[in-house]
Amino acid sequence: MTKVITKNSTELIHQNVKPALLIGMDYLFKLLNWKGHALTHDYHEFETRQGNIILQNRQGSRARTTPSLITINSPEPPTIEEMVKNFWDLETLGIRDFTTTTVAEEVHEQFLETIEFKDNRYRVEWLWNGKQDQLPSNIGIAFYRLKAMTLQHHLTKHNSQLFRNTYVDNLIQTGDDEASLRLETQQAKEVFAEASFNLREYYSNSANIMKQFNPAANNEQTTRVLGHKWDFKADQLQIAWPKWKQDEQNTKRTVLSYIAL
């Protein structure tokens, strides 16, 4: 609802009505022909192309002045020498190798400081670059790769079945009975010992095999094989499945991430 002022022959009438048409101030002045007269001290009537309208003066519409401050820092204009130097710097940008020039000057200066002539020969110190960053070492990766390749080479020469049963740091062997398994275990230990590899921490679902090859583990119940927990006394392999978050949205990404675990 909006407030509308109309008039009859004797007085102005104030009404609240629903507007049928809204005209912006940018179009209002195009409709006015500026022919009007004062009805009272606060109300004026104007002629428009759509008919006469009554406008009211704004109450207490004083212009408000907001103080503001604008500061401009104007630098000193460059000198002719600075302008010429900047011009040539831009012209040679990407052409001159400033770093190489600086390093060459430092090397030449160090060369002149250390060179000497003694016993009919020149002696010059090694010129080392002191600013060289320390490179990361891959000694750990190189060691384990060399170890794996050496073990692979040794096993393929002696027993290809041992190589096929070796997974990272685990050697998995099976047998139809305790006698055959005991023989295979002893042979594997001898093959590894030839290359100075020590097979240790034997675990088996046979109590007799455990007493012979790993008697210290009699009080143990479980061990880890290929990252999974193995209850060797009960001969049960436990694979832990990640817990699914109930409030998490099911998407291809989340499903694949859980499967990868």
Residue pairs with C-beta under 8 A, 6 or more apart in sequence:
1 16
1 17
1 18
2 16
2 17
2 18
2 19
3 14
3 15
3 16
4 14
4 15
4 16
4 17
5 12
5 13
5 14
5 15
5 43
5 54
5 56
6 12
6 13
6 15
6 54
7 13
7 39
7 45
7 54
12 39
12 40
12 43
12 54
23 31
31 48
31 49
31 50
32 46
32 47
32 48
33 46
33 47
33 48
33 49
34 46
35 46
35 47
36 44
36 45
36 46
36 47
37 44
37 45
38 44
38 45
39 45
39 54
42 56
42 57
43 54
43 55
43 56
43 57
44 54
44 55
44 57
45 52
45 53
45 54
45 55
46 52
46 53
46 54
46 55
78 86
107 127
110 127
111 124
111 127
114 124
114 125
114 127
115 122
115 123
115 124
116 122
116 123
117 123
150 195
151 166
151 195
151 197
152 163
154 191
154 194
154 195
154 197
155 162
155 163
155 166
155 191
156 163
158 191
158 194
159 187
159 188
159 191
162 171
162 188
162 191
165 171
165 172
165 173
167 226
168 226
170 225
170 226
171 188
171 199
172 225
173 181
173 184
173 185
173 188
174 181
175 181
175 182
175 183
175 184
178 206
178 208
178 209
181 204
181 206
181 209
182 209
182 212
185 202
185 209
185 213
188 199
189 199
192 198
192 199
193 199
201 214
201 217
201 223
202 209
202 210
202 213
202 214
203 210
203 214
203 217
203 223
203 225
203 230
203 232
204 210
204 213
204 214
204 232
205 232
205 233
205 235
207 233
210 217
210 218
210 232
211 218
217 223
221 231
221 232
221 233
222 229
222 230
222 231
222 232
223 229
223 230
223 232
224 230
225 237
228 237
228 238
228 239
228 240
229 237
229 238
229 240
230 236
230 237
230 238
231 237
231 238
242 258
242 261
244 258
248 254
